[in-house]
């Protein structure tokens, strides 16, 4: 039950952060560079957002940015897929390492 609440919280936080990030990119100072890649601080922000919930924030960032900033959208998509793979590898390794190979009778 607690894991469902934590997952829901990460879902909501990820959606909120993705919305805030998209709004930040729509500011006028970003308007003159339509096809530039992410800056270093934006990459850090995308990583933090993607760690919260890559299944939600990845598509949100991709489809939110693809019309105006296609290179940023592809970069955000790659980061979210990489974070998803890392989280899946950690989850699978945790599952196999926590389960006993030979259960005791």
Buried (B, 14 or more C-beta within 10 A) or exposed (E): EEEEEEEEEBBEBBBEBBBEBBEEBEEEEBEEEEEEEBEEEBBEBBBBBBBBBBBBBBBBBBEBBBEBBEBBBBBBBEBBBBBBEEBEEEEEEEEEEEEEEEEEE
